[in-house]
Amino acid sequence: MTMKKISTLIILSLVFITGAFAQWTPTANLTVFSDDGSKFYLILNGEKYNNTPQTNIRLEELPNPYYSCKIIFEDNTKPSISKNIQLTDADGKLQDVTYKIKPSGNGKYVLRFYSMIPAEQNMVRPSNCTVYQYGQPNIVLAGPGFVQTSVQQTTTQHANTYPASGTTQTTTQQTITNGTGNNANVNVNLGGVGVNMNVNIPTNGVATSSTTTTTTTTGSAPAPVVVTTPVNAPTYQTQGCSYPMAPAEFEEAKKTIAAVSFNDTRLATAEQIISTNCMNVNQITAVIKLFSFESTKVEFAKYAYDYCVDQKSYYKVVNSFSFDSSKTELNEYLQGKH
């Protein structure tokens, strides 16, 4: 092997080591699925991601908190859905978010928030959805029929105390395969850290690589306890509301409700909004104040209970009414729900 090739391998090794310790930049993931199995096309910020209609689509590595989402159904008799969606929690942290497409009556569909979990690096993808990367439409990364290798994390737990004479030696071996050619051993030393690599330089084909790191501790310390934890697919919540509308989105919703002149239409608008977006007791109380008639306030309070994220605090909604008769009516309704 020539010195030029060896130098190239050393540079690649340095890049590999640097990349291994690079900090992960958090990004969000978005999953959209159809509750009744209707196939659809997903358009995010004007980009159409799937040329073939699907029932369950996942987009990964979304860097921003807000996006404009549009759903177009394979069945063109079903009207499309347009919605601004949020991919952060109340603290502004990017999340792994799921939205559900569900019928809303009269042949129409709505896109409703379903669940949210923290986004993590190298999450195991659900096997029942077609996966795309944000910014790369029509390039399928995974989906039904794809095989994904199970991943395991191994943690070595040592005793609290070690003798001063204990030493730790770490050896990293990278093997390049799927090619034929010459073998070479390359030793790299960076600040006292030694890396030994057994490299095969292919003359034909494309090389792939795998890396194994082994850590050995010497001394009189007790034998370490090795705990192996499978990294499983994320567990998604299956029912109910978990997060309320974002403050900015809720303010827009209030403006929309208040802009409606007729009381019955205002109620229908409020019910339509909360049926596709969950609210907390403070938001529900704020919407109630937009109605002029007491009977309408009570009717909305009853309807909103099923979409409240903190139902245990619903007594605050009850106490927001001025008339005892309204409080009694709402309390009786809530008792019937349990």
Secondary structure as the mmCIF struct_conf table of DSSP 4:
data_model
#
loop_
_struct_conf.conf_type_id
_struct_conf.id
_struct_conf.beg_label_comp_id
_struct_conf.beg_label_asym_id
_struct_conf.beg_label_seq_id
_struct_conf.end_label_comp_id
_struct_conf.end_label_asym_id
_struct_conf.end_label_seq_id
HELX_RH_AL_P HELX_RH_AL_P1 MET A 3 ALA A 20
TURN_TY1_P TURN_TY1_P1 PHE A 21 PHE A 21
HELX_LH_PP_P HELX_LH_PP_P1 ALA A 22 PRO A 26
STRN STRN1 ALA A 28 SER A 34
TURN_TY1_P TURN_TY1_P2 ASP A 35 ASP A 36
STRN STRN2 PHE A 40 LEU A 44
TURN_TY1_P TURN_TY1_P3 ASN A 45 GLY A 46
STRN STRN3 GLU A 47 LYS A 48
BEND BEND1 ASN A 51 THR A 52
STRN STRN4 GLN A 54 GLN A 54
BEND BEND2 THR A 55 THR A 55
STRN STRN5 ASN A 56 LEU A 62
BEND BEND3 ASN A 64 PRO A 65
STRN STRN6 TYR A 66 PHE A 73
BEND BEND4 GLU A 74 ASP A 75
TURN_TY1_P TURN_TY1_P4 ASN A 76 THR A 77
BEND BEND5 LYS A 78 LYS A 78
HELX_LH_PP_P HELX_LH_PP_P2 PRO A 79 SER A 80
STRN STRN7 ILE A 81 GLN A 86
STRN STRN8 THR A 88 THR A 88
TURN_TY1_P TURN_TY1_P5 ALA A 90 ASP A 91
STRN STRN9 LEU A 94 LEU A 94
STRN STRN10 GLN A 95 GLY A 105
TURN_TY1_P TURN_TY1_P6 ASN A 106 GLY A 107
STRN STRN11 LYS A 108 PRO A 118
TURN_TY1_P TURN_TY1_P7 GLN A 121 ASN A 122
HELX_LH_PP_P HELX_LH_PP_P3 MET A 123 PRO A 126
TURN_TY1_P TURN_TY1_P8 SER A 127 ASN A 128
BEND BEND6 CYS A 129 CYS A 129
STRN STRN12 THR A 130 GLN A 133
TURN_TY1_P TURN_TY1_P9 TYR A 134 GLY A 135
STRN STRN13 GLN A 136 ALA A 142
TURN_TY1_P TURN_TY1_P10 PRO A 144 GLY A 145
STRN STRN14 VAL A 151 GLN A 157
HELX_LH_PP_P HELX_LH_PP_P4 HIS A 158 ALA A 159
BEND BEND7 ASN A 160 ASN A 160
TURN_TY1_P TURN_TY1_P11 ALA A 164 SER A 165
STRN STRN15 THR A 167 THR A 177
BEND BEND8 ASN A 178 ASN A 178
STRN STRN16 THR A 180 LEU A 190
TURN_TY1_P TURN_TY1_P12 GLY A 191 GLY A 192
STRN STRN17 VAL A 193 ASN A 204
BEND BEND9 GLY A 205 GLY A 205
STRN STRN18 THR A 208 THR A 218
BEND BEND10 GLY A 219 SER A 220
HELX_LH_PP_P HELX_LH_PP_P5 ALA A 221 PRO A 224
STRN STRN19 VAL A 225 VAL A 231
HELX_LH_PP_P HELX_LH_PP_P6 ASN A 232 GLN A 237
BEND BEND11 GLN A 239 GLY A 240
BEND BEND12 TYR A 243 TYR A 243
HELX_RH_AL_P HELX_RH_AL_P2 PRO A 247 ALA A 258
TURN_TY1_P TURN_TY1_P13 ALA A 259 ALA A 259
BEND BEND13 PHE A 262 PHE A 262
HELX_RH_AL_P HELX_RH_AL_P3 ASN A 263 THR A 276
BEND BEND14 ASN A 277 ASN A 277
STRN STRN20 MET A 279 MET A 279
HELX_RH_AL_P HELX_RH_AL_P4 VAL A 281 ILE A 288
TURN_TY1_P TURN_TY1_P14 LYS A 289 LEU A 290
BEND BEND15 SER A 292 PHE A 293
HELX_RH_AL_P HELX_RH_AL_P5 GLU A 294 ALA A 304
HELX_RH_3T_P HELX_RH_3T_P1 TYR A 305 TYR A 307
STRN STRN21 CYS A 308 CYS A 308
BEND BEND16 VAL A 309 VAL A 309
HELX_RH_3T_P HELX_RH_3T_P2 GLN A 311 SER A 313
TURN_TY1_P TURN_TY1_P15 TYR A 314 TYR A 314
HELX_RH_AL_P HELX_RH_AL_P6 TYR A 315 ASN A 319
TURN_TY1_P TURN_TY1_P16 SER A 320 SER A 320
BEND BEND17 SER A 322 PHE A 323
HELX_RH_AL_P HELX_RH_AL_P7 ASP A 324 GLY A 336
TURN_TY1_P TURN_TY1_P17 LYS A 337 LYS A 337
#
